Amino acid sequence: MIDTHAHADTRPSEDFEQMALAGMTDVLTLAHDPMKMSSSVVFKDHFERLFDERARAGKSGVRLHVCLGLHPRTRPGDLPACLALLESYLADNNRPVTAIGEIGLETGNAFEVDMLQRQIELGIKYKLPVIIHTPRTGKMQMTREIISILSTFSLDRDSVVIDHADADTVKLIVDRGFNAGLTIQPGKLTPAQAVEIVKKYDPARLVLNTDMSSNPTDVLGVARAAHAMRLAGIYNVIVEAVSTKNAWRIFRLKI
């Protein structure tokens, strides 16, 4: 199983052991806002930390894949320098970046929109998948705005995950040909709610994650959701697609 959205730099080593014991093989760790992300200097330290985390997770048998981006809650004073820094990592073949993320909108102001558009352009340039954050507040409105922005670009919609989707936004996302990320976390989706979404929508367009961070978290959320699906009688081929194989396809992960 694969957790497609996590923040490994916020979690203790014991969590990786728990995930491995539950059958998790791969985790995508995304850039975020663990502190005041005020400048490119801070972002560089954060990006380096994410690469360092691979060894820590690997000790428990979990493969950690690094995704880099500028989170929409960040307000760096030197945005051009931050974008140049991000691109320098994307161009470095010695330490591959799996996807650009997490990026997106929080309030939808002009700064966020500009930052999102520039990072989508980098995703297209470097042929990388993109993981897009949607906020807790105004989720439908921001999801519509994100889709509107994405629609102005010529891109492979199968390479885009619009994350933290809920029962109201999943249809909008998958009907437009994008992938919906289902976040199993207190305050977001429960395993039971994920089951109902998987029953209702195209499972080929769904992936699971925990968004594990310093916030209330269930590091076994993906495993619990997959277990709940099996108990609900969902065919194993669908459970495997949502919990594992769709992520292989979208993020081009090697088995």
RATAVEN-V333265 format. One record per residue. N is the residue number from 0. RES is the residue in three letters. PHI is phi in degrees with one decimal (NA if undefined). Layout:
BEGIN
n=N res=RES phi=PHI
n=N res=RES phi=PHI
END
This chain:
BEGIN
n=0 res=MET phi=NA
n=1 res=ILE phi=-129.3
n=2 res=ASP phi=-93.7
n=3 res=THR phi=-88.0
n=4 res=HIS phi=-159.0
n=5 res=ALA phi=-146.7
n=6 res=HIS phi=-128.2
n=7 res=ALA phi=-62.4
n=8 res=ASP phi=-70.3
n=9 res=THR phi=-101.8
n=10 res=ARG phi=-116.3
n=11 res=PRO phi=-75.2
n=12 res=SER phi=-60.3
n=13 res=GLU phi=-59.2
n=14 res=ASP phi=-64.2
n=15 res=PHE phi=-67.7
n=16 res=GLU phi=-64.6
n=17 res=GLN phi=-59.5
n=18 res=MET phi=-64.4
n=19 res=ALA phi=-62.9
n=20 res=LEU phi=-63.6
n=21 res=ALA phi=-84.1
n=22 res=GLY phi=100.6
n=23 res=MET phi=-77.7
n=24 res=THR phi=-105.6
n=25 res=ASP phi=-137.2
n=26 res=VAL phi=-136.7
n=27 res=LEU phi=-94.4
n=28 res=THR phi=-103.7
n=29 res=LEU phi=-108.4
n=30 res=ALA phi=-67.3
n=31 res=HIS phi=-152.6
n=32 res=ASP phi=-131.6
n=33 res=PRO phi=-72.2
n=34 res=MET phi=-150.4
n=35 res=LYS phi=-72.1
n=36 res=MET phi=-85.8
n=37 res=SER phi=-88.7
n=38 res=SER phi=-159.1
n=39 res=SER phi=-63.1
n=40 res=VAL phi=-63.8
n=41 res=VAL phi=-66.7
n=42 res=PHE phi=-61.0
n=43 res=LYS phi=-62.1
n=44 res=ASP phi=-61.4
n=45 res=HIS phi=-65.0
n=46 res=PHE phi=-60.7
n=47 res=GLU phi=-63.2
n=48 res=ARG phi=-61.5
n=49 res=LEU phi=-63.6
n=50 res=PHE phi=-66.2
n=51 res=ASP phi=-63.6
n=52 res=GLU phi=-64.7
n=53 res=ARG phi=-58.9
n=54 res=ALA phi=-67.3
n=55 res=ARG phi=-65.6
n=56 res=ALA phi=-67.6
n=57 res=GLY phi=-62.8
n=58 res=LYS phi=-63.3
n=59 res=SER phi=-99.0
n=60 res=GLY phi=86.8
n=61 res=VAL phi=-101.5
n=62 res=ARG phi=-83.9
n=63 res=LEU phi=-105.4
n=64 res=HIS phi=-112.8
n=65 res=VAL phi=-90.5
n=66 res=CYS phi=-121.9
n=67 res=LEU phi=-123.2
n=68 res=GLY phi=-178.7
n=69 res=LEU phi=-107.6
n=70 res=HIS phi=-63.2
n=71 res=PRO phi=-63.8
n=72 res=ARG phi=-80.5
n=73 res=THR phi=-82.6
n=74 res=ARG phi=-134.5
n=75 res=PRO phi=-65.7
n=76 res=GLY phi=-76.3
n=77 res=ASP phi=-123.7
n=78 res=LEU phi=-53.9
n=79 res=PRO phi=-57.3
n=80 res=ALA phi=-67.7
n=81 res=CYS phi=-65.2
n=82 res=LEU phi=-66.7
n=83 res=ALA phi=-65.4
n=84 res=LEU phi=-62.3
n=85 res=LEU phi=-56.6
n=86 res=GLU phi=-64.4
n=87 res=SER phi=-63.6
n=88 res=TYR phi=-73.4
n=89 res=LEU phi=-64.3
n=90 res=ALA phi=-85.2
n=91 res=ASP phi=-88.8
n=92 res=ASN phi=-76.2
n=93 res=ASN phi=-75.6
n=94 res=ARG phi=-131.8
n=95 res=PRO phi=-60.7
n=96 res=VAL phi=-98.9
n=97 res=THR phi=-77.6
n=98 res=ALA phi=-159.1
n=99 res=ILE phi=-93.8
n=100 res=GLY phi=169.4
n=101 res=GLU phi=-93.3
n=102 res=ILE phi=-123.8
n=103 res=GLY phi=149.7
n=104 res=LEU phi=-130.3
n=105 res=GLU phi=-111.5
n=106 res=THR phi=-115.0
n=107 res=GLY phi=83.6
n=108 res=ASN phi=-74.1
n=109 res=ALA phi=-61.1
n=110 res=PHE phi=-62.1
n=111 res=GLU phi=-62.8
n=112 res=VAL phi=-61.8
n=113 res=ASP phi=-61.6
n=114 res=MET phi=-64.4
n=115 res=LEU phi=-64.4
n=116 res=GLN phi=-59.9
n=117 res=ARG phi=-65.8
n=118 res=GLN phi=-78.0
n=119 res=ILE phi=-60.8
n=120 res=GLU phi=-59.2
n=121 res=LEU phi=-66.8
n=122 res=GLY phi=-60.3
n=123 res=ILE phi=-66.8
n=124 res=LYS phi=-60.1
n=125 res=TYR phi=-100.4
n=126 res=LYS phi=53.9
n=127 res=LEU phi=-114.0
n=128 res=PRO phi=-62.2
n=129 res=VAL phi=-129.3
n=130 res=ILE phi=-111.5
n=131 res=ILE phi=-113.4
n=132 res=HIS phi=-77.9
n=133 res=THR phi=-119.9
n=134 res=PRO phi=-82.7
n=135 res=ARG phi=-70.1
n=136 res=THR phi=-96.4
n=137 res=GLY phi=66.0
n=138 res=LYS phi=-60.3
n=139 res=MET phi=-63.2
n=140 res=GLN phi=-60.8
n=141 res=MET phi=-69.3
n=142 res=THR phi=-64.4
n=143 res=ARG phi=-61.5
n=144 res=GLU phi=-65.6
n=145 res=ILE phi=-61.1
n=146 res=ILE phi=-63.8
n=147 res=SER phi=-61.8
n=148 res=ILE phi=-66.5
n=149 res=LEU phi=-59.3
n=150 res=SER phi=-69.5
n=151 res=THR phi=-85.1
n=152 res=PHE phi=-109.6
n=153 res=SER phi=-91.0
n=154 res=LEU phi=-142.7
n=155 res=ASP phi=-81.2
n=156 res=ARG phi=-65.7
n=157 res=ASP phi=-70.8
n=158 res=SER phi=-94.9
n=159 res=VAL phi=-115.1
n=160 res=VAL phi=-111.7
n=161 res=ILE phi=-94.7
n=162 res=ASP phi=-97.8
n=163 res=HIS phi=59.6
n=164 res=ALA phi=-67.5
n=165 res=ASP phi=-124.9
n=166 res=ALA phi=-59.9
n=167 res=ASP phi=-85.3
n=168 res=THR phi=-100.5
n=169 res=VAL phi=-58.2
n=170 res=LYS phi=-59.0
n=171 res=LEU phi=-58.7
n=172 res=ILE phi=-69.3
n=173 res=VAL phi=-72.6
n=174 res=ASP phi=-65.7
n=175 res=ARG phi=-90.5
n=176 res=GLY phi=89.3
n=177 res=PHE phi=-93.7
n=178 res=ASN phi=-95.6
n=179 res=ALA phi=-105.5
n=180 res=GLY phi=-91.2
n=181 res=LEU phi=-102.0
n=182 res=THR phi=-96.3
n=183 res=ILE phi=-91.8
n=184 res=GLN phi=-157.4
n=185 res=PRO phi=-53.2
n=186 res=GLY phi=91.7
n=187 res=LYS phi=-115.2
n=188 res=LEU phi=-110.1
n=189 res=THR phi=-89.8
n=190 res=PRO phi=-54.3
n=191 res=ALA phi=-64.4
n=192 res=GLN phi=-67.7
n=193 res=ALA phi=-63.0
n=194 res=VAL phi=-58.1
n=195 res=GLU phi=-65.0
n=196 res=ILE phi=-67.0
n=197 res=VAL phi=-63.9
n=198 res=LYS phi=-65.1
n=199 res=LYS phi=-95.0
n=200 res=TYR phi=-118.8
n=201 res=ASP phi=-58.5
n=202 res=PRO phi=-65.8
n=203 res=ALA phi=-68.8
n=204 res=ARG phi=-109.0
n=205 res=LEU phi=-122.8
n=206 res=VAL phi=-133.4
n=207 res=LEU phi=-111.9
n=208 res=ASN phi=-158.8
n=209 res=THR phi=-108.5
n=210 res=ASP phi=51.7
n=211 res=MET phi=-60.2
n=212 res=SER phi=-157.5
n=213 res=SER phi=-80.1
n=214 res=ASN phi=-77.4
n=215 res=PRO phi=-50.4
n=216 res=THR phi=-143.0
n=217 res=ASP phi=-116.5
n=218 res=VAL phi=-66.2
n=219 res=LEU phi=-100.8
n=220 res=GLY phi=-57.3
n=221 res=VAL phi=-64.5
n=222 res=ALA phi=-63.6
n=223 res=ARG phi=-65.2
n=224 res=ALA phi=-65.4
n=225 res=ALA phi=-63.1
n=226 res=HIS phi=-64.0
n=227 res=ALA phi=-62.8
n=228 res=MET phi=-64.7
n=229 res=ARG phi=-64.0
n=230 res=LEU phi=-63.4
n=231 res=ALA phi=-83.1
n=232 res=GLY phi=86.2
n=233 res=ILE phi=-72.3
n=234 res=TYR phi=-55.4
n=235 res=ASN phi=-60.1
n=236 res=VAL phi=-62.8
n=237 res=ILE phi=-74.6
n=238 res=VAL phi=-59.4
n=239 res=GLU phi=-64.4
n=240 res=ALA phi=-63.5
n=241 res=VAL phi=-70.2
n=242 res=SER phi=-90.9
n=243 res=THR phi=-142.5
n=244 res=LYS phi=-70.2
n=245 res=ASN phi=-63.2
n=246 res=ALA phi=-65.7
n=247 res=TRP phi=-54.6
n=248 res=ARG phi=-68.0
n=249 res=ILE phi=-64.9
n=250 res=PHE phi=-99.3
n=251 res=ARG phi=55.0
n=252 res=LEU phi=-83.7
n=253 res=LYS phi=-85.9
n=254 res=ILE phi=-69.5
END
